[in-house]
Amino acid sequence: MDFFDLLQNHAAAFLLVLTRISGIFIVAPFLGSQNIPQYFRVGIAFAMTLVIYPVVMQRINFVAPPTVLAYTFSVLSELFVGWLIGFVAYICLMAVNMAGKIMDMQAGFAVVNEMDPTSGQQNPLIGSFLYYLTLIVFVLANGHHVLITALVNSIDVIPITGVQLNTSLATIMVDFTANIFLTGMKIAMPLTFAILLTNVSLGVLARTMPQMNIFVVGIPMQIVVGLFTLAIVVPFYIMFLDVLFNEMYGNIAIALRALQ
């Protein structure tokens, strides 16, 4: 192999590694936030590639695809691997947003939304509070470091140009997406149950005291009960995040094994 072929292989491998790393900056929590400038994300991805590339080349024996079409397919495959890691992590955090929407609907905040700069969407109040709290704990617990570690370890599971697409991945992604609603209901269950007891109590009160305007009393009471229950649940919610993050890391490993 002459110097030109050696240089060609290294340039092709570097671009593929850069593509896989760039995929995680599209949708991953914290790393893929829209309020982070694109140029900054591109610079971080390039700097990470400079650090990771020597480690990657020691683990694999890379040969560049012979044709432009094959190399284009490899680029898209590497971008999909990085995007998949970020998307699985994003799905787990969307369960928190779903729980917040359920809580807002029960507590009476469903009509009040705010613009989330990290996603460019309108989110409810409690949902935004829980999401930002989860994101802060995620960063403090070095969850973004775990995502980067998963990105590096994905080289061992799925070598460069070694992506094998199969139908089992679609089934896995459907299961992960369905778990958003299940996990969201689990998180929102304490507040939902407290509001249910409040509504039952108001129903009994309306039957015993028909002259009382339940709508005037009930809506402020739901807000007070919802905020009080949320204040009690938040410390336990921080403990639940450990389970949620472990599930996230396990889901990333399952999704990567589906591409072997």
VOGU-3710 file (C-alpha; in Angstrom, 3 decimals, decimal comma):
1> mdffdllqnh> 0,000/0,000/0,000  1,518/3,337/-1,058  1,277/6,609/0,812  -1,702/7,839/-1,229  -3,782/4,756/-0,428  -2,821/5,012/3,242  -3,814/8,667/3,328  -7,049/7,895/1,516  -8,021/5,221/4,030  -7,280/7,498/6,983
11> aaafllvltr> -9,246/10,398/5,492  -12,217/8,138/4,739  -12,134/6,625/8,238  -11,844/10,054/9,870  -14,893/11,352/8,022  -16,917/8,267/8,946  -16,009/8,615/12,631  -16,880/12,315/12,436  -20,231/11,412/10,892  -21,057/8,931/13,663
21> isgifivapf> -20,150/11,444/16,351  -22,105/14,206/14,604  -25,236/12,045/14,657  -25,487/12,257/18,427  -25,567/16,070/18,272  -28,813/16,034/16,275  -31,300/14,920/18,922  -29,471/13,811/22,090  -30,412/15,482/25,394  -28,194/18,458/26,266
31> lgsqnipqyf> -25,790/17,741/23,386  -28,465/18,241/20,720  -30,293/21,223/22,222  -31,393/23,725/19,611  -30,311/26,687/21,722  -26,678/25,567/21,285  -25,290/27,180/18,094  -24,721/24,773/15,210  -21,175/25,976/14,658  -20,368/25,193/18,282
41> rvgiafamtl> -21,813/21,690/17,974  -19,861/21,076/14,777  -16,671/22,254/16,485  -17,252/19,996/19,477  -17,925/17,022/17,182  -14,714/17,727/15,234  -12,670/18,068/18,445  -14,113/14,810/19,791  -13,233/13,087/16,530  -9,612/14,245/16,821
51> viypvvmqri> -9,444/12,645/20,267  -11,397/9,473/19,525  -9,998/8,702/16,061  -6,593/7,306/17,211  -8,388/5,037/19,703  -10,753/3,824/17,000  -7,983/3,019/14,521  -6,249/0,838/17,117  -9,395/-1,270/17,487  -10,311/-1,845/13,829
61> nfvapptvla> -8,664/-2,727/10,554  -10,348/-0,247/8,237  -10,490/-0,462/4,465  -12,235/2,342/2,588  -15,291/1,411/0,445  -14,215/1,054/-3,174  -17,007/3,105/-4,793  -18,675/6,438/-4,154  -22,073/4,782/-3,759  -20,760/2,354/-1,130
71> ytfsvlself> -19,048/5,179/0,741  -22,245/7,266/0,660  -24,165/4,355/2,169  -21,482/4,051/4,868  -21,802/7,760/5,683  -25,574/7,455/6,073  -25,167/4,312/8,171  -22,688/5,989/10,535  -24,942/9,019/10,855  -27,828/6,696/11,729
81> vgwligfvay> -25,801/4,985/14,483  -25,002/8,296/16,179  -28,565/9,515/15,743  -29,903/6,249/17,209  -27,886/6,679/20,426  -29,164/10,218/20,867  -32,729/9,301/19,943  -32,959/6,489/22,504  -31,756/8,893/25,194  -34,235/11,496/23,941
91> iclmavnmag> -37,104/9,003/24,177  -36,369/8,336/27,855  -36,444/12,042/28,665  -39,656/12,505/26,714  -41,309/10,198/29,272  -40,698/12,964/31,805  -42,338/15,492/29,493  -45,310/13,161/29,058  -45,648/12,855/32,835  -45,602/16,636/33,135
101> kimdmqagfa> -48,403/16,976/30,562  -50,533/14,491/32,495  -49,863/16,347/35,746  -50,727/19,699/34,166  -53,974/18,307/32,817  -54,957/17,005/36,246  -53,837/20,065/38,213  -55,485/22,616/35,906  -52,423/23,965/34,100  -53,195/22,344/30,738
111> vvnemdptsg> -54,043/25,683/29,074  -50,782/27,325/30,188  -47,786/26,554/27,968  -44,346/28,056/27,515  -41,826/27,914/24,702  -39,005/25,449/25,338  -35,806/26,829/23,718  -34,088/23,426/23,804  -36,668/21,742/21,576  -38,485/24,660/19,934
121> qqnpligsfl> -41,866/23,363/21,127  -44,499/24,524/23,599  -44,424/22,581/26,859  -46,681/22,742/29,926  -45,466/24,308/33,162  -44,983/21,197/35,269  -43,631/19,321/32,242  -41,017/22,021/31,649  -40,092/22,036/35,343  -39,622/18,267/35,457
131> yyltlivfvl> -37,750/18,228/32,140  -35,293/20,941/33,204  -34,841/19,234/36,562  -34,134/15,938/34,797  -31,689/17,649/32,444  -29,828/19,239/35,367  -29,555/15,910/37,186  -28,535/14,260/33,905  -25,626/16,666/33,475  -24,617/16,586/37,159
141> anghhvlita> -24,588/12,772/37,046  -22,318/12,929/33,957  -24,987/11,386/31,777  -23,575/13,200/28,747  -20,243/11,493/29,465  -22,045/8,153/29,399  -23,499/9,004/25,988  -20,033/9,818/24,687  -18,712/6,569/26,203  -21,514/4,653/24,506
151> lvnsidvipi> -20,534/6,341/21,261  -16,932/5,195/21,625  -17,890/1,676/22,722  -20,231/1,413/19,759  -17,111/1,001/17,623  -16,570/-2,400/19,261  -20,212/-3,418/18,824  -20,664/-1,955/15,340  -17,357/-1,409/13,506  -17,009/1,351/10,950
161> tgvqlntsla> -18,911/0,329/7,775  -20,251/-2,659/9,727  -23,879/-1,589/10,199  -26,375/-4,370/9,491  -29,971/-3,115/9,295  -32,720/-5,609/10,199  -36,412/-5,556/11,005  -35,905/-6,225/14,729  -34,731/-2,631/15,186  -38,166/-1,307/14,158
171> timvdftani> -39,840/-3,509/16,766  -37,390/-2,349/19,425  -37,994/1,321/18,612  -41,771/0,808/18,785  -41,379/-0,773/22,233  -39,165/2,099/23,404  -41,692/4,648/22,146  -44,585/2,826/23,830  -42,684/2,937/27,122  -42,914/6,752/27,006
181> fltgmkiamp> -46,608/6,553/27,930  -46,112/3,797/30,513  -43,240/5,570/32,274  -45,069/8,889/32,090  -48,121/7,385/33,793  -45,928/5,898/36,523  -44,334/9,277/37,231  -47,668/11,115/37,214  -49,517/8,512/39,289  -49,101/10,177/42,767
191> ltfailltnv> -50,451/13,536/41,609  -53,178/11,909/39,522  -54,335/9,851/42,510  -54,301/12,921/44,785  -56,422/14,898/42,303  -58,774/11,915/41,989  -59,322/11,863/45,756  -59,878/15,625/45,670  -62,523/15,310/42,951  -64,258/12,508/44,866
201> slgvlartmp> -64,287/14,674/47,990  -65,696/17,599/46,027  -68,371/15,325/44,575  -69,419/14,205/48,051  -69,388/17,833/49,222  -71,560/18,883/46,285  -74,167/16,285/47,235  -74,204/17,248/50,911  -74,060/21,038/50,334  -75,845/21,819/47,030
211> qmnifvvgip> -75,746/25,554/47,702  -71,934/25,636/47,420  -70,450/26,520/44,031  -68,093/23,569/43,524  -66,524/24,996/40,361  -65,353/28,107/42,189  -63,898/26,019/45,029  -62,715/23,024/43,011  -60,364/24,626/40,490  -58,196/26,503/43,057
221> mqivvglftl> -58,244/23,429/45,291  -56,946/21,246/42,442  -54,078/23,676/41,865  -53,181/23,768/45,565  -53,391/19,982/45,941  -51,368/19,496/42,745  -48,565/21,821/43,807  -48,518/20,376/47,332  -48,325/16,817/45,998  -45,605/17,819/43,538
231> aivvpfyimf> -43,541/19,330/46,366  -43,802/16,051/48,295  -43,004/13,872/45,257  -39,971/15,796/43,938  -37,411/14,254/46,378  -38,598/10,776/45,443  -38,585/11,800/41,783  -34,851/12,526/42,025  -34,368/8,962/43,256  -36,493/7,649/40,391
241> ldvlfnemyg> -34,195/9,345/37,878  -31,490/6,818/38,743  -33,801/4,060/37,513  -34,715/6,080/34,422  -31,090/6,733/33,479  -30,130/3,085/33,967  -33,019/2,127/31,696  -31,758/4,646/29,152  -28,265/3,137/29,107  -29,705/-0,356/28,796
251> niaialralq> -31,926/0,695/25,901  -28,929/2,168/24,078  -27,079/-1,139/24,407  -30,130/-3,066/23,138  -30,519/-0,749/20,137  -26,843/-1,044/19,212  -26,897/-4,834/19,428  -29,814/-4,802/16,989  -27,492/-3,258/14,369  -24,833/-5,980/14,645
//
